[in-house]
Amino acid sequence: MKTKPAITTLFTDIGGVLLTNGWGRSARKKAVEVFKLDPVETEERHHLTFDTYEVGKLSLQEYLQRVVFYTKRDFSMDDFRQFMFDQSTPFPEMIDLLKTLKKKYGLKVAVVNNEGRELNDYRIKKFRLGSFVDFFISSSFVHFRKPDADIFRIALDVAQVSQGEIVYIDDRSLFVQVAESLGLQGIVHTDYASTVLKLESLGLK
């Protein structure tokens, strides 16, 4: 019987796996409350604009001009930008898990994520993700965003390993399914304990 190849490479999302979501629904709801924004108008403008920001075709300043600063405000863009950055917090157990597995098994670790450039840059540097991630295939860098399968194809080209050697971790099942359609093994991350067990089942203890 043909045996599965050993896992040599981990692909992972950032938001919802290693860190909180950079600018998710709960962060936007908090911003609406703190800065007294119109919730309906803000969400509509966000959804019409954010995909363009995530694929690197808008700067954060342009995104904020369209979503928040289309009218006069009694707070500055710098204040709002800092608020956005401050919503990011780490999941230390998951970060330590990937560091441990990388060291133990000599794994390549890559990020495949959807994120605007400024938020992405801030989160990479603030939480020192580059200390254990070998390369970042971020939507704002490569101009494709999940669920477009091309973002995974770029990651595969950079990794230069076969699909069967890769496990992909994401908290969104749709994105995991897209990765699996290309031959990667996928883990839908819901919590630390279950992800540890799923990785152990793939030989990463």
Phi and psi in degrees as GROMACS dihedral restraints (atoms count N, CA, C in turn):
[ dihedral_restraints ]
;  ai    aj    ak    al  type     phi  dphi    fc
    3     4     5     6     1   -71.7    20    10
    4     5     6     7     1   129.5    20    10
    6     7     8     9     1   -92.7    20    10
    7     8     9    10     1   150.5    20    10
    9    10    11    12     1   -69.6    20    10
   10    11    12    13     1   144.1    20    10
   12    13    14    15     1   -66.9    20    10
   13    14    15    16     1   152.0    20    10
   15    16    17    18     1   -68.2    20    10
   16    17    18    19     1   146.9    20    10
   18    19    20    21     1   -72.2    20    10
   19    20    21    22     1   125.6    20    10
   21    22    23    24     1  -115.4    20    10
   22    23    24    25     1   -13.1    20    10
   24    25    26    27     1  -142.2    20    10
   25    26    27    28     1   135.4    20    10
   27    28    29    30     1  -110.1    20    10
   28    29    30    31     1   124.7    20    10
   30    31    32    33     1  -101.8    20    10
   31    32    33    34     1   138.0    20    10
   33    34    35    36     1  -143.0    20    10
   34    35    36    37     1   150.5    20    10
   36    37    38    39     1   -78.6    20    10
   37    38    39    40     1   168.8    20    10
   39    40    41    42     1  -100.8    20    10
   40    41    42    43     1   -64.9    20    10
   42    43    44    45     1   -65.1    20    10
   43    44    45    46     1   125.3    20    10
   45    46    47    48     1    90.2    20    10
   46    47    48    49     1    -8.8    20    10
   48    49    50    51     1  -121.7    20    10
   49    50    51    52     1   -61.3    20    10
   51    52    53    54     1   -94.6    20    10
   52    53    54    55     1   -34.5    20    10
   54    55    56    57     1  -135.4    20    10
   55    56    57    58     1   167.3    20    10
   57    58    59    60     1   -63.3    20    10
   58    59    60    61     1   163.6    20    10
   60    61    62    63     1   -62.0    20    10
   61    62    63    64     1   136.9    20    10
   63    64    65    66     1   -64.7    20    10
   64    65    66    67     1   -41.9    20    10
   66    67    68    69     1  -149.0    20    10
   67    68    69    70     1    57.1    20    10
   69    70    71    72     1   -84.1    20    10
   70    71    72    73     1  -175.1    20    10
   72    73    74    75     1   -58.2    20    10
   73    74    75    76     1   -43.6    20    10
   75    76    77    78     1   -68.2    20    10
   76    77    78    79     1   -36.6    20    10
   78    79    80    81     1   -66.6    20    10
   79    80    81    82     1   -40.5    20    10
   81    82    83    84     1   -67.5    20    10
   82    83    84    85     1   -37.9    20    10
   84    85    86    87     1   -62.7    20    10
   85    86    87    88     1   -40.9    20    10
   87    88    89    90     1   -64.4    20    10
   88    89    90    91     1   -40.6    20    10
   90    91    92    93     1   -62.8    20    10
   91    92    93    94     1   -40.8    20    10
   93    94    95    96     1   -58.3    20    10
   94    95    96    97     1   -41.3    20    10
   96    97    98    99     1   -71.8    20    10
   97    98    99   100     1   -46.4    20    10
   99   100   101   102     1   -66.2    20    10
  100   101   102   103     1   -42.9    20    10
  102   103   104   105     1   -99.5    20    10
  103   104   105   106     1     4.1    20    10
  105   106   107   108     1    55.8    20    10
  106   107   108   109     1    53.4    20    10
  108   109   110   111     1   -92.6    20    10
  109   110   111   112     1   160.1    20    10
  111   112   113   114     1   -73.5    20    10
  112   113   114   115     1   116.1    20    10
  114   115   116   117     1   -65.1    20    10
  115   116   117   118     1   -39.0    20    10
  117   118   119   120     1   -70.4    20    10
  118   119   120   121     1   -48.8    20    10
  120   121   122   123     1   -62.0    20    10
  121   122   123   124     1   -42.4    20    10
  123   124   125   126     1   -63.3    20    10
  124   125   126   127     1   -46.0    20    10
  126   127   128   129     1   -65.7    20    10
  127   128   129   130     1   -40.1    20    10
  129   130   131   132     1   -64.0    20    10
  130   131   132   133     1   -46.1    20    10
  132   133   134   135     1   -64.3    20    10
  133   134   135   136     1   -38.2    20    10
  135   136   137   138     1   -59.4    20    10
  136   137   138   139     1   -51.6    20    10
  138   139   140   141     1   -66.5    20    10
  139   140   141   142     1   -29.2    20    10
  141   142   143   144     1   -76.8    20    10
  142   143   144   145     1   -17.2    20    10
  144   145   146   147     1  -115.7    20    10
  145   146   147   148     1   -30.0    20    10
  147   148   149   150     1   -66.4    20    10
  148   149   150   151     1   -37.2    20    10
  150   151   152   153     1   -58.5    20    10
  151   152   153   154     1   -39.5    20    10
  153   154   155   156     1   -66.3    20    10
  154   155   156   157     1   -37.8    20    10
  156   157   158   159     1   -66.5    20    10
  157   158   159   160     1   -42.8    20    10
  159   160   161   162     1   -66.1    20    10
  160   161   162   163     1   -28.3    20    10
  162   163   164   165     1   -90.8    20    10
  163   164   165   166     1    11.9    20    10
  165   166   167   168     1    81.0    20    10
  166   167   168   169     1    19.3    20    10
  168   169   170   171     1  -100.3    20    10
  169   170   171   172     1    -1.3    20    10
  171   172   173   174     1  -135.2    20    10
  172   173   174   175     1   147.2    20    10
  174   175   176   177     1   -81.7    20    10
  175   176   177   178     1   166.5    20    10
  177   178   179   180     1   -62.1    20    10
  178   179   180   181     1   -37.8    20    10
  180   181   182   183     1   -60.9    20    10
  181   182   183   184     1   -43.1    20    10
  183   184   185   186     1   -66.7    20    10
  184   185   186   187     1   -40.6    20    10
  186   187   188   189     1   -58.8    20    10
  187   188   189   190     1   -47.6    20    10
  189   190   191   192     1   -67.9    20    10
  190   191   192   193     1   -33.8    20    10
  192   193   194   195     1   -62.5    20    10
  193   194   195   196     1   -36.0    20    10
  195   196   197   198     1   -79.8    20    10
  196   197   198   199     1   -33.3    20    10
  198   199   200   201     1   -96.5    20    10
  199   200   201   202     1   -36.1    20    10
  201   202   203   204     1  -118.5    20    10
  202   203   204   205     1   -46.1    20    10
  204   205   206   207     1   -99.7    20    10
  205   206   207   208     1    32.2    20    10
  207   208   209   210     1   -76.9    20    10
  208   209   210   211     1    -8.3    20    10
  210   211   212   213     1  -139.6    20    10
  211   212   213   214     1   164.7    20    10
  213   214   215   216     1   -65.8    20    10
  214   215   216   217     1   135.2    20    10
  216   217   218   219     1  -122.8    20    10
  217   218   219   220     1   157.9    20    10
  219   220   221   222     1   -96.5    20    10
  220   221   222   223     1    20.4    20    10
  222   223   224   225     1  -137.6    20    10
  223   224   225   226     1   160.1    20    10
  225   226   227   228     1   -92.8    20    10
  226   227   228   229     1   163.2    20    10
  228   229   230   231     1   -64.3    20    10
  229   230   231   232     1   -36.6    20    10
  231   232   233   234     1   -61.5    20    10
  232   233   234   235     1   -40.4    20    10
  234   235   236   237     1   -61.7    20    10
  235   236   237   238     1   -43.8    20    10
  237   238   239   240     1   -69.8    20    10
  238   239   240   241     1   -41.5    20    10
  240   241   242   243     1   -61.0    20    10
  241   242   243   244     1   -42.9    20    10
  243   244   245   246     1   -64.3    20    10
  244   245   246   247     1   -37.9    20    10
  246   247   248   249     1   -59.5    20    10
  247   248   249   250     1   -44.5    20    10
  249   250   251   252     1   -58.1    20    10
  250   251   252   253     1   -48.4    20    10
  252   253   254   255     1   -62.9    20    10
  253   254   255   256     1   -37.0    20    10
  255   256   257   258     1   -68.8    20    10
  256   257   258   259     1   -13.1    20    10
  258   259   260   261     1   -76.5    20    10
  259   260   261   262     1   -12.2    20    10
  261   262   263   264     1   -82.9    20    10
  262   263   264   265     1   125.0    20    10
  264   265   266   267     1  -133.7    20    10
  265   266   267   268     1   152.7    20    10
  267   268   269   270     1   -87.1    20    10
  268   269   270   271     1   160.9    20    10
  270   271   272   273     1  -107.7    20    10
  271   272   273   274     1    89.0    20    10
  273   274   275   276     1   -57.2    20    10
  274   275   276   277     1   -36.6    20    10
  276   277   278   279     1   -61.2    20    10
  277   278   279   280     1   -41.7    20    10
  279   280   281   282     1   -70.3    20    10
  280   281   282   283     1   -39.7    20    10
  282   283   284   285     1   -62.3    20    10
  283   284   285   286     1   -45.4    20    10
  285   286   287   288     1   -64.1    20    10
  286   287   288   289     1   -36.7    20    10
  288   289   290   291     1   -60.5    20    10
  289   290   291   292     1   -48.7    20    10
  291   292   293   294     1   -66.8    20    10
  292   293   294   295     1   -38.0    20    10
  294   295   296   297     1   -61.8    20    10
  295   296   297   298     1   -42.8    20    10
  297   298   299   300     1   -65.1    20    10
  298   299   300   301     1   -46.2    20    10
  300   301   302   303     1   -65.3    20    10
  301   302   303   304     1   -39.6    20    10
  303   304   305   306     1   -59.6    20    10
  304   305   306   307     1   -46.3    20    10
  306   307   308   309     1   -68.1    20    10
  307   308   309   310     1   -42.3    20    10
  309   310   311   312     1   -69.3    20    10
  310   311   312   313     1   -40.2    20    10
  312   313   314   315     1  -110.5    20    10
  313   314   315   316     1     1.1    20    10
  315   316   317   318     1    64.0    20    10
  316   317   318   319     1    36.7    20    10
  318   319   320   321     1   -75.6    20    10
  319   320   321   322     1   149.3    20    10
  321   322   323   324     1   -80.0    20    10
  322   323   324   325     1   141.1    20    10
  324   325   326   327     1  -125.1    20    10
  325   326   327   328     1   127.5    20    10
  327   328   329   330     1  -131.0    20    10
  328   329   330   331     1   144.3    20    10
  330   331   332   333     1   -95.7    20    10
  331   332   333   334     1   132.7    20    10
  333   334   335   336     1  -125.7    20    10
  334   335   336   337     1   103.6    20    10
  336   337   338   339     1  -144.5    20    10
  337   338   339   340     1   159.7    20    10
  339   340   341   342     1   -98.2    20    10
  340   341   342   343     1   117.0    20    10
  342   343   344   345     1  -167.0    20    10
  343   344   345   346     1   141.8    20    10
  345   346   347   348     1   -65.8    20    10
  346   347   348   349     1   152.8    20    10
  348   349   350   351     1   -59.6    20    10
  349   350   351   352     1   -49.1    20    10
  351   352   353   354     1   -65.8    20    10
  352   353   354   355     1   -42.6    20    10
  354   355   356   357     1   -63.5    20    10
  355   356   357   358     1   -43.6    20    10
  357   358   359   360     1   -61.5    20    10
  358   359   360   361     1   -47.9    20    10
  360   361   362   363     1   -59.5    20    10
  361   362   363   364     1   -44.8    20    10
  363   364   365   366     1   -60.6    20    10
  364   365   366   367     1   -46.8    20    10
  366   367   368   369     1   -68.9    20    10
  367   368   369   370     1   -38.4    20    10
  369   370   371   372     1   -60.9    20    10
  370   371   372   373     1   -46.0    20    10
  372   373   374   375     1   -75.0    20    10
  373   374   375   376     1   -45.0    20    10
  375   376   377   378     1   -60.0    20    10
  376   377   378   379     1   -42.4    20    10
  378   379   380   381     1  -104.2    20    10
  379   380   381   382     1    12.5    20    10
  381   382   383   384     1    52.3    20    10
  382   383   384   385     1    43.4    20    10
  384   385   386   387     1   -65.3    20    10
  385   386   387   388     1   -27.9    20    10
  387   388   389   390     1   -67.4    20    10
  388   389   390   391     1    -9.7    20    10
  390   391   392   393     1   -72.8    20    10
  391   392   393   394     1   -18.0    20    10
  393   394   395   396     1  -136.0    20    10
  394   395   396   397     1    -9.3    20    10
  396   397   398   399     1   -93.3    20    10
  397   398   399   400     1   129.0    20    10
  399   400   401   402     1   -79.9    20    10
  400   401   402   403     1   -36.3    20    10
  402   403   404   405     1  -156.6    20    10
  403   404   405   406     1   156.2    20    10
  405   406   407   408     1  -118.6    20    10
  406   407   408   409     1   116.8    20    10
  408   409   410   411     1  -104.2    20    10
  409   410   411   412     1    82.5    20    10
  411   412   413   414     1   -99.7    20    10
  412   413   414   415     1   144.2    20    10
  414   415   416   417     1   -55.7    20    10
  415   416   417   418     1   -37.2    20    10
  417   418   419   420     1   -73.8    20    10
  418   419   420   421     1   -16.7    20    10
  420   421   422   423     1   -86.2    20    10
  421   422   423   424     1   -41.2    20    10
  423   424   425   426     1  -105.0    20    10
  424   425   426   427     1    -7.5    20    10
  426   427   428   429     1    66.6    20    10
  427   428   429   430     1    25.5    20    10
  429   430   431   432     1  -128.6    20    10
  430   431   432   433     1   148.6    20    10
  432   433   434   435     1  -132.0    20    10
  433   434   435   436     1   145.7    20    10
  435   436   437   438     1   -58.5    20    10
  436   437   438   439     1   140.8    20    10
  438   439   440   441     1   -90.3    20    10
  439   440   441   442     1    17.2    20    10
  441   442   443   444     1   -62.0    20    10
  442   443   444   445     1   121.0    20    10
  444   445   446   447     1   -64.2    20    10
  445   446   447   448     1   -19.6    20    10
  447   448   449   450     1   -63.5    20    10
  448   449   450   451     1   -27.2    20    10
  450   451   452   453     1   -66.0    20    10
  451   452   453   454     1   -34.7    20    10
  453   454   455   456     1   -73.2    20    10
  454   455   456   457     1   -35.6    20    10
  456   457   458   459     1   -63.9    20    10
  457   458   459   460     1   -39.1    20    10
  459   460   461   462     1   -63.0    20    10
  460   461   462   463     1   -44.1    20    10
  462   463   464   465     1   -60.5    20    10
  463   464   465   466     1   -39.4    20    10
  465   466   467   468     1   -64.8    20    10
  466   467   468   469     1   -41.9    20    10
  468   469   470   471     1   -62.0    20    10
  469   470   471   472     1   -40.5    20    10
  471   472   473   474     1   -71.9    20    10
  472   473   474   475     1   -40.7    20    10
  474   475   476   477     1   -68.2    20    10
  475   476   477   478     1   -35.4    20    10
  477   478   479   480     1    56.3    20    10
  478   479   480   481     1    45.8    20    10
  480   481   482   483     1  -133.4    20    10
  481   482   483   484     1   162.2    20    10
  483   484   485   486     1   -73.8    20    10
  484   485   486   487     1   153.4    20    10
  486   487   488   489     1   -55.3    20    10
  487   488   489   490     1   -38.0    20    10
  489   490   491   492     1   -67.9    20    10
  490   491   492   493     1   -13.5    20    10
  492   493   494   495     1   -90.4    20    10
  493   494   495   496     1     1.2    20    10
  495   496   497   498     1  -113.4    20    10
  496   497   498   499     1   136.9    20    10
  498   499   500   501     1  -116.1    20    10
  499   500   501   502     1   135.3    20    10
  501   502   503   504     1  -113.7    20    10
  502   503   504   505     1   129.0    20    10
  504   505   506   507     1  -113.2    20    10
  505   506   507   508     1   125.3    20    10
  507   508   509   510     1  -151.9    20    10
  508   509   510   511     1   149.3    20    10
  510   511   512   513     1   -85.4    20    10
  511   512   513   514     1    -3.2    20    10
  513   514   515   516     1  -110.6    20    10
  514   515   516   517     1   120.4    20    10
  516   517   518   519     1   -64.2    20    10
  517   518   519   520     1   -33.5    20    10
  519   520   521   522     1   -60.5    20    10
  520   521   522   523     1   -43.6    20    10
  522   523   524   525     1   -67.6    20    10
  523   524   525   526     1   -35.5    20    10
  525   526   527   528     1   -64.4    20    10
  526   527   528   529     1   -41.2    20    10
  528   529   530   531     1   -63.7    20    10
  529   530   531   532     1   -38.3    20    10
  531   532   533   534     1   -63.9    20    10
  532   533   534   535     1   -44.0    20    10
  534   535   536   537     1   -61.1    20    10
  535   536   537   538     1   -42.7    20    10
  537   538   539   540     1   -65.1    20    10
  538   539   540   541     1   -31.4    20    10
  540   541   542   543     1   -65.2    20    10
  541   542   543   544     1   -19.4    20    10
  543   544   545   546     1   -96.4    20    10
  544   545   546   547     1     2.6    20    10
  546   547   548   549     1   100.8    20    10
  547   548   549   550     1     0.5    20    10
  549   550   551   552     1   -78.6    20    10
  550   551   552   553     1   154.6    20    10
  552   553   554   555     1   -90.2    20    10
  553   554   555   556     1   137.1    20    10
  555   556   557   558     1  -120.7    20    10
  556   557   558   559     1   149.3    20    10
  558   559   560   561     1  -128.7    20    10
  559   560   561   562     1   122.2    20    10
  561   562   563   564     1   -84.6    20    10
  562   563   564   565     1   112.3    20    10
  564   565   566   567     1   -82.3    20    10
  565   566   567   568     1   121.2    20    10
  567   568   569   570     1  -115.9    20    10
  568   569   570   571     1   -32.4    20    10
  570   571   572   573     1  -163.0    20    10
  571   572   573   574     1   165.5    20    10
  573   574   575   576     1   -58.8    20    10
  574   575   576   577     1   -49.1    20    10
  576   577   578   579     1   -61.9    20    10
  577   578   579   580     1   -43.8    20    10
  579   580   581   582     1   -70.2    20    10
  580   581   582   583     1   -34.0    20    10
  582   583   584   585     1   -68.1    20    10
  583   584   585   586     1   -38.4    20    10
  585   586   587   588     1   -57.9    20    10
  586   587   588   589     1   -45.3    20    10
  588   589   590   591     1   -65.1    20    10
  589   590   591   592     1   -40.6    20    10
  591   592   593   594     1   -66.2    20    10
  592   593   594   595     1   -39.3    20    10
  594   595   596   597     1   -66.1    20    10
  595   596   597   598     1   -38.5    20    10
  597   598   599   600     1   -61.5    20    10
  598   599   600   601     1   -36.7    20    10
  600   601   602   603     1   -65.7    20    10
  601   602   603   604     1   -21.7    20    10
  603   604   605   606     1   -95.9    20    10
  604   605   606   607     1     7.5    20    10
  606   607   608   609     1    93.3    20    10
  607   608   609   610     1     7.1    20    10
  609   610   611   612     1  -106.4    20    10
  610   611   612   613     1    91.5    20    10
